[in-house]
């Protein structure tokens, strides 16, 4: 079971396949390593070296209790350490939901190591430090602590029309309540992703669920510029676009073949 130790925090990762590198970054409160086979990812990209990363606080990675250990820069540097440990110089980053913030942070800090970025219903048309977003994340963290992560996940499942007995939902429920709350709280000082997006001079695949407001998509598309490909995946909500990969996998394969043959 491979780990990389960065500043005393062990980060768990897994590697499958051979070929050009694709790093998969999960959303909040989940281990993509645990969820990847459940959502249909394992074996879906046989010509790629797929690197799955458990962010700090999630999955089998260490769970530091110090709030300062959960700044977005720490998550970014953990991924850089995994690249170093696996000998990967350049990669495409496929980021799900909140993980797209980490993807943007990596692409901004390490443009020479970033081939392209795929956002799976993740990039907001605002910075996390903007008052409305900041307040929402802090309030959500308060709710997570008060009610517990399992209850919050059950509510999310109901809102998305998914049984809370789903294997994917159960993998969410296994996560640590305090780690989820700290990620929500500690990222609110970051001036991104909206401020970062125009500076990313690299291919972008922005995939949105069908319930994403049109004005949000328009703002993101304008900020991303001419190198961005924007797609709305029919018949999806946030859960379905992130957890039913068959809906978006053809777009991802086509994009990868163009940016990383």
N, C-alpha and C positions, 0 to 999 in steps of 0.2 A: 504494500500500500504506500504509494509515493507521497512524501510531504516535502515542503521546502520551509526552512525556518528563517523568518525575517524579523529581526529585532525581538526575538524571544517568542514570537507567535508562529505556531506551525500551521501552514496552509496545505490543505489536502487537495490533490488534483489527480486526474486519471487521463490516460492517453489511449486512444484507440485508432487503429488504421495507420496508413502511410500516405505521404504525399504532401502537397502544400498545406501549411498550418491554418487551422480554423479554431479560434478560441471561443468557447461558449460561456457567456456570463449570465447567471440567473437573476431573476427578479427578487424582490424582498421576501424574506421568510420562506425560502425554499432552497433545497440542495439540487442543483441541476444534475449532479452525478446520480442521485437517487431517482430523480424524476425522468431523466433522459430516456431510459428504456420504456417507461410507462407511457410517454407521450409519442413514442414512435421514432425516436432519434437514432438509436443504436443501429448501425448498418445502413442508415439512409444516405450516407455520403461516403461510399466505399473508396473513392479516389483521394480522400483527404486525411490528413492527420488531425483528428479532432481532439482538442484539449479541453477537458471539463474541469472547471475550477469551483471548489467550495469556498465562497467568501468567508473571511473571518467572521466568527459568530454563527456559522451555519454548517450543516452537515457534520463532517468529521474534522473540520478545522477547529482550532482552538477558539475559545469563547472568552476573550478578555472582558473584564467587568469595568475597566477604567473607561469612562465616556470619551476621553481624548483619543483612545485607541480606535475610535470608530469614525474619525473624520474621513471624508471621501478620498483624500490623498493617501490614506493608509490602504484602502481597498485598491486603489490604482497601483501603488507600489507593490502590493502583494502579487498582482497579475504580472507586473514586470519581473518580479523574482521568479515566478513560474516559467516565464519565457526563458530567462537565463538558465534555469535548472534543466530545461528540456532542450537547450541549444537552439532555440528558435529565434532567428534574427528578425523576421517579418511575418505578420499574420493578418488574416481577416478576423475581425471581432464581431460575433453574432450575439447581440445583447437583448435580453428579454425584460420588458417592463422596466422596473427601477434600475436594472442592470445597465440600461442604455446610458444612464448618467455616468457610470464608471467607464463605459465604452467611449463616451465623448471626452472624459478626462484623460484617458490613455491616449487617444488620438491627438489631443492638443499637446500633451507633454512629450509624446514620443512619435512624432509624425513619420520619422524614418523607419519605425518598426511597425507602422500601421499601413497595411495594403488597402483596406476598405473597412467600412463599418455598416453593419446591418442592425437596424432598430426594429424590434418586434413589439410594436405598440408601446413604445417606451419614452420617446423624447417629448417633453412638454414644450409648449409655446411660451415659456416663461423661465426665469431663473429660480432656483430653489431658494435663494435668499430674498426674493420678492415677497412683500408682506403677506399676500393672500396665500401663496404656496407655503411659505414658512409657517404661518399660523395653522394651516390645514395639517401639515406634517406633525407639528407639535401636539395638536389636538388629537390626531390619530394615535400618536404614541401614548398619550394619556389614556385613551380608550383601551388600547392594547393592554396596558398595565392594569387598568381597573377591571376589565372584563376577562382578561386572559386571551392569549393568541388563538386558542382552539375555538372559543366563542366567536371571535372576529372572523375566523376562516369559515365557520358555519354560516354566518350571516352573508359573507361574500359568495359562498356556494349557492345559497338560496337566491341571491340577487342575480346570479348568472345562469340560473336554471340547471344547476348541477347537483347531483346527490352528494350529501356529505359523507356517503359511504364509498365514494369514488376512491380508487387507489391513489390517484394524483392528489386529491384533497387530503387524504390521510397522510401523504408525505409532507404536505404543508403543515399539518397539525403537529408533526413531530418536532418542529422547530422550537427554539427557546424564546419565550416571551420577552425577556429583557433584551436579548440581542436584536430582536425586531424593533423594539422601542428605541434602542440606542441608534440604530441605523437611521430611523426616521428623524430623530432629533439632531443628530450630529452632522448631517449633510446640509443643514439649512444655512450654513455660512458660505456655501459654494456659489460663485457667480457663474452659473451655467445651469442647464445646457444651452439656453437660447443665446447667451452671449458668446458661447464657444462655437456654435454651429457655423456662423459665417466664416470663421477662421479655418475650418477644416477643408483644406484643398485636396480632397480625396474622394473617390467614389462612395456614394451613400445609397443604401437601399432602405427607404422608410416605408414600413408596412403598418397600416392602420386597421383597426377593427371597424366594422360597418357602422357602429354607433358613435364613432369619433366625429365631433362637430366639424362641419365644412370650413368654418373660419379658422379653426385651429390648424387644420391641414394646410390651408392656404398660407398662413403665417410661417409655418415650418418650411414649406416648399420654397417660399420666397427667401427665407434666411439661409437655406441650404445651398441655393444657387444651382447652376447648370449641371453640376456633377451628380445631382441627386435624382434618383428614380423613386417616385411616390406611387404606392399602390394601396387601394382599399380592398380588403379581403371580404367578399360577399358572405352574408349569413353568419358573421362572427360577432361576438362580444369580446371583452378582454380575456376571459378565460379561454374561449375557444381558439382565439388566434395564437395564444401562447402555449396551449396544451394539446392542440390537435394539429400537429405539424403538417399532416397531409394537405391541409388547405393552402399552406404557403410554401411548401418545399419545392414545387416546380419553379417558382420565382427565385428562390434562393439558389437552386442549382444553376439556373440560367445566369444569374448575377455572378456567381463564383466562376463559371466557365469564361466569363468575359474579363473579370478583373484578376483572376488567378488560375490561368489555364494549366 
